């Protein structure tokens, strides 16, 4: 019997028992679609985070206070710490991360807002352009002046069509004069912070909001620097080489590797769960094929009586089971890819996905292999039937 003839018979038998064939493929469809969706989610989130981390380049270090075993801070990042870091010859800029979310009020409206304490150089290094007005000057920083810059979106919410420059915004415990508008509030961030709506001089914000602390700092190292920046930053942060354990540094390369490891663990967990579904699907196909062998015993006996070899019977059932599992794999890939395409739209982009063609191809091949493995026993059983006993069966 030729392979083409085996596929023709397999197609005929599958179509003759549509409901049973669909039910037998269901486990395979679920398993393969889960594989595609899990891999797509893992890959999409990994790429999104890595892109966010690499948006600054690899010359940015993140300084954090250390914690003891009871989660209490043993290091403290303050304005003096930032000053020492900024004075290092290889540092382009040191930027403390201080932000707070509260309600902002002005003459034309009010809105929830996220304010960030910054220094003037922040706008230069992060390339945040001004739409109008100006940034803080050194005098305003030293005097802790009650001034601020707004994002264009926040200015529209608070002042509508009127000009916001020179007017007052009430935020938290302070009333701030608007001195500038930035053209965008969005900037890349590897730490996943929300977009800033209001920019306030850091010393001012720390004075006005007494409970605020500097959670961490971003240290921009000059790109041409080739020394060990990590150790020098730790020593400068503590002010004493013997107490540098008060702080810890996370650099982008280590963070990228951590993201890859986490993504890999998530993917392996998802694939393990999908593997269970595939095994269940394989068992379902095996049971259906055993039923098929039982129902077609006389047909098998007749074919053997007129000269069909055991390998012909074996081939016919293996082709049939591989066709079933291949169809299940194909529909599973289609379902998984559709789900991966729809997920970012349903979650407003909060869960990115990235379909991997190689994963889809591997899943399809794997579905066929699973089908053949679980179909070997029914196929072997069919090929070993005695023609005489098969023709006697009812």
C-alpha positions in Angstrom: 0.0 0.0 0.0 1.3 3.4 -0.9 1.5 6.4 1.4 -1.0 8.3 -0.7 -3.5 5.4 -0.4 -3.0 5.4 3.3 -3.8 9.1 3.6 -6.9 8.6 1.4 -8.2 5.9 3.7 -7.3 8.0 6.8 -9.2 11.0 5.4 -12.3 8.8 4.7 -12.3 7.3 8.2 -11.9 10.7 9.9 -14.8 12.2 7.9 -16.9 9.2 8.5 -16.7 9.7 12.3 -16.5 13.5 12.5 -17.8 13.9 16.1 -15.4 11.3 17.4 -12.5 12.7 15.5 -13.2 16.2 16.8 -13.4 15.0 20.4 -10.2 13.0 20.0 -8.4 16.2 18.7 -9.7 18.4 21.4 -7.0 17.7 23.9 -4.3 18.3 21.3 -5.9 21.6 20.3 -6.0 22.8 23.9 -2.5 21.6 24.5 -0.9 23.2 21.4 -2.9 26.4 21.7 -1.7 26.7 25.4 1.9 26.2 24.2 1.6 28.9 21.6 -0.1 31.4 24.0 2.4 30.8 26.9 5.4 31.1 24.6 3.9 34.3 23.0 3.2 35.9 26.4 6.6 35.0 27.8 8.4 36.2 24.7 6.3 39.4 24.5 6.9 40.4 28.1 10.6 39.5 27.9 11.1 41.7 24.8 9.1 44.6 26.2 11.0 44.6 29.5 14.4 44.2 27.8 13.5 47.0 25.3 12.6 49.2 28.2 15.9 48.4 30.1 18.0 48.9 27.0 16.3 52.2 26.1 18.8 53.9 28.3 21.8 51.8 27.2 24.0 49.9 29.4 25.6 52.9 31.0 22.9 53.4 33.6 23.3 52.0 37.1 20.5 51.8 39.7 21.4 52.4 43.3 19.2 51.0 46.1 19.5 51.1 49.9 20.2 47.7 51.4 17.8 46.0 53.8 18.3 43.8 56.8 16.6 40.5 57.5 13.6 42.3 58.9 13.2 44.4 55.7 14.4 47.6 57.4 16.6 49.9 55.4 20.2 50.0 56.6 21.2 52.6 54.0 19.6 56.0 53.2 19.8 57.9 50.0 19.6 61.6 50.7 20.5 64.8 49.0 24.1 64.6 50.2 24.4 61.1 48.7 23.2 62.5 45.3 25.7 65.3 45.6 28.6 63.0 46.2 27.5 60.8 43.3 27.1 63.8 40.9 30.7 64.9 41.7 32.3 61.6 40.5 34.3 62.4 37.4 32.9 59.5 35.4 29.2 60.3 36.2 27.2 62.2 33.7 24.3 62.7 36.1 22.8 61.2 39.3 19.0 61.3 39.5 17.1 60.4 42.7 13.8 58.7 42.1 11.1 60.4 44.2 7.5 60.5 43.1 4.1 60.7 44.7 0.6 60.5 43.5 -2.1 62.9 44.7 -4.9 65.1 43.5 -3.9 68.3 41.6 -6.2 71.3 41.5 -6.3 74.5 39.5 -8.8 77.1 38.3 -10.3 75.0 35.5 -10.3 71.5 36.9 -8.7 68.8 39.0 -7.1 65.4 38.3 -5.2 62.7 39.9 -1.5 63.3 39.1 1.9 61.8 39.6 4.6 64.3 40.7 8.3 63.7 40.6 11.1 65.5 42.3 13.9 66.4 39.9 16.9 68.6 39.3 17.2 70.8 36.2 19.7 68.5 34.5 17.1 65.8 34.5 15.4 67.4 31.5 18.6 67.6 29.5 19.8 64.1 30.2 16.4 62.4 29.6 15.8 64.6 26.5 12.5 65.9 27.7 11.7 68.9 25.5 9.9 72.1 26.7 6.8 73.2 24.8 6.9 76.6 26.6 8.4 78.3 29.6 11.6 77.2 31.4 13.0 74.7 33.9 14.1 75.5 37.4 17.3 77.5 38.0 19.9 77.0 40.8 18.4 79.7 42.9 15.0 78.0 42.9 16.6 74.7 43.9 18.6 76.2 46.8 15.6 78.2 48.0 13.2 75.3 47.6 10.9 77.5 45.6 7.3 76.5 45.1 7.5 76.1 41.3 6.7 73.3 38.9 6.5 72.2 35.3 3.4 70.4 33.9 3.0 67.8 31.2 0.9 69.0 28.2 -1.8 66.5 29.1 -2.0 67.7 32.8 -2.0 71.4 31.7 -5.0 70.7 29.5 -6.8 68.9 32.4 -6.1 71.7 34.9 -6.4 74.8 32.8 -8.3 73.9 29.7 -7.7 76.4 26.9 -6.2 79.1 29.1 -2.5 79.7 29.4 -1.1 77.9 32.5 2.2 79.8 32.8 2.4 82.0 35.9 -0.7 80.3 37.4 -1.0 78.2 40.5 -1.5 74.5 40.9 -2.3 73.0 44.3 -0.8 69.6 44.8 -0.5 67.8 48.2 0.7 70.2 50.8 1.9 72.9 48.4 0.7 75.6 46.0 3.1 75.7 43.0 3.6 78.3 40.3 3.7 76.9 36.8 6.9 78.0 35.1 7.0 75.6 32.2 5.2 73.0 30.1 6.9 69.9 28.7 5.8 68.6 25.3 5.5 65.1 26.6 5.2 63.4 29.9 6.4 60.0 28.7 9.9 58.8 28.9 11.4 55.3 28.8 11.7 53.6 32.2 13.2 50.3 33.1 11.6 50.5 36.5 8.0 50.6 35.2 7.1 54.0 36.8 4.0 55.8 35.5 4.4 58.9 33.4 5.2 62.1 35.3 2.5 64.7 35.2 4.1 67.4 37.4 7.9 68.1 37.9 8.9 69.8 41.2 12.3 70.7 42.4 13.5 67.8 44.5 14.4 69.7 47.6 11.0 71.4 47.5 9.1 68.2 47.2 11.0 66.6 50.0 10.3 69.5 52.2 6.6 69.8 51.3 5.9 66.0 51.6 7.7 65.1 54.8 7.1 61.4 54.6 8.7 61.0 51.2 12.1 59.2 50.9 14.4 58.7 48.0 13.7 55.1 47.0 16.6 54.7 44.5 18.8 56.7 42.2 19.7 56.3 38.5 23.4 56.9 37.9 24.4 57.8 34.3 28.0 56.7 33.7 29.8 58.4 30.8 29.9 56.1 27.8 33.6 56.3 27.3 34.4 55.2 30.9 35.9 51.7 31.1 36.7 51.4 34.9 34.7 49.6 37.6 31.9 52.1 38.1 29.9 49.9 40.4 32.5 49.8 43.3 33.2 53.5 43.1 29.5 54.4 43.1 29.0 52.2 46.2 31.9 53.9 48.0 30.7 57.4 47.0 27.1 56.6 48.1 28.2 55.5 51.6 30.9 58.1 52.0 33.2 55.4 53.5 34.6 52.4 51.7 34.0 50.3 54.8 30.3 50.9 54.8 29.5 50.4 51.1 27.3 47.4 52.1 24.7 50.0 53.0 23.8 50.1 49.3 23.4 47.8 46.4 23.6 48.3 42.7 21.5 46.8 39.9 23.1 47.3 36.5 21.2 46.8 33.2 23.2 43.7 32.2 22.3 41.9 35.5 18.7 43.1 35.2 18.5 41.8 31.7 19.8 38.4 32.7 17.3 38.3 35.6 14.5 39.1 33.2 15.6 36.3 31.0 15.7 33.8 33.9 12.3 34.8 35.1 10.8 34.6 31.6 12.4 31.2 31.2 10.9 29.9 34.4 7.5 31.2 33.5 7.7 29.6 30.1 8.9 26.2 31.5 6.0 26.3 34.0 3.5 27.0 31.3 5.0 24.4 29.0 4.8 21.8 31.8 1.1 22.5 32.2 0.6 22.4 28.4 2.6 19.1 28.3 0.1 17.5 30.7 -2.7 18.6 28.3 -0.9 17.1 25.4 -0.4 13.8 27.2 -4.2 13.8 27.9 -4.8 14.6 24.3 -2.5 11.7 23.2 -4.3 9.3 25.5 -7.6 10.5 24.0 -6.3 9.8 20.5 -5.0 6.4 21.6 -8.4 5.4 23.0 -10.2 6.5 19.9 -7.8 4.5 17.7 -8.3 1.4 19.9 -12.1 1.8 19.4 -11.4 2.2 15.7 -9.4 -1.0 15.6 -12.1 -2.9 17.4 -14.8 -1.6 15.0 -12.7 -2.4 11.9 -11.5 -5.8 12.9 -13.4 -7.5 10.0 -12.0 -5.0 7.5 -8.5 -5.6 8.8 -9.0 -9.4 8.5 -10.3 -9.1 5.0 -7.4 -6.9 3.9 -4.9 -9.4 5.4 -6.8 -12.3 3.7 -6.3 -10.7 0.2 -2.6 -10.1 0.8 -2.1 -7.0 2.9 1.1 -7.3 5.0 1.2 -6.3 8.7 3.4 -3.3 7.8 0.6 -2.1 5.5 -1.9 -2.2 8.4 0.6 -0.6 10.7 1.2 2.2 8.2 -2.5 2.8 7.6 -3.2 3.4 11.3 -0.1 5.4 11.9 -1.0 7.7 9.0 -4.5 8.0 10.4 -3.3 8.9 13.9 -0.7 11.3 12.6 -3.3 13.0 10.5 -5.6 13.4 13.5 -2.9 14.8 15.7 -1.6 17.0 12.9 -5.0 18.5 12.4 -5.3 19.0 16.2 -1.9 20.7 16.2 -2.9 22.9 13.2 -6.1 24.1 14.8 -4.3 24.5 18.2 -1.7 26.8 16.5 -4.5 28.8 14.9 -6.3 29.2 18.2 -3.2 30.0 20.1 -2.0 32.6 17.6 -5.4 34.2 17.5 -5.5 34.4 21.3 -1.9 35.9 21.3 -3.0 38.5 18.8 -6.1 39.4 20.7 -4.7 39.5 24.2 -2.8 42.8 24.0 -6.0 44.5 22.6 -8.2 43.0 25.3 -5.7 44.2 28.0 -5.1 47.6 26.5 -1.5 46.7 25.9 -0.7 45.8 29.5 0.1 42.2 28.5 2.3 42.2 25.3 2.7 39.1 23.2 5.2 38.1 20.5 4.4 35.0 18.4 7.5 32.9 17.6 7.2 31.1 14.2 9.8 28.6 15.3 7.7 27.7 18.3 4.6 27.2 16.2 6.6 24.9 13.8 8.0 23.0 16.7 4.6 22.7 18.3 3.1 21.3 15.1 5.9 18.7 14.7 5.5 17.8 18.4 1.8 17.3 18.0 2.4 14.7 15.2 5.1 13.0 17.3 2.8 12.8 20.3 0.1 11.3 18.0 2.4 8.7 16.6 3.8 7.7 20.0 0.3 7.2 21.4 -0.9 5.6 18.2 1.8 3.0 18.1 0.0 0.6 20.4 -3.3 0.6 18.5 -1.5 0.4 15.2 0.7 -2.5 16.4 -2.4 -4.3 17.8 -4.2 -3.9 14.4 -1.2 -5.2 12.5 -0.9 -8.3 14.7 -4.5 -9.4 14.2 -4.9 -12.9 12.8 -6.9 -12.9 9.5 -9.0 -15.9 10.5 -9.9 -14.5 14.0 -10.5 -11.1 12.5 -13.0 -12.5 9.9 -14.8 -14.4 12.6 -15.5 -11.3 14.8 -18.9 -9.7 14.8 
